[in-house]
Each structure stands twice: as structure tokens, then as C-alpha cells.
Amino acid sequence: MRADDLLTATDEVLTAADDILTVADESNLFRKIFS
């Protein structure tokens, strides 16, 4: 595995984690609005 591939994979994992956090944030917002 080249270092370049590793960087790309790491970037994809970070992007996915960021998406999960964004979704979690949005669902918290919905809970605050509708609670």
C-alpha cells in the first residue's frame, strides 16, 4: 500500500466521521425544536 493510498483512505474515514457528526448534530437540533 502506497503512502498516497493511505492518505486517501484516512481522508475518506475523516470525511465519513464528519458526516456522522453532522447528522448527529442535526438530530439533536430536531430534538430541541420538537421537544
Protein Blocks (a to p, Z undefined) as FASTA:
>chain_A
ZZklmmmmmmmmmmmmmmmmmmmmmmmmmmmmmZZ
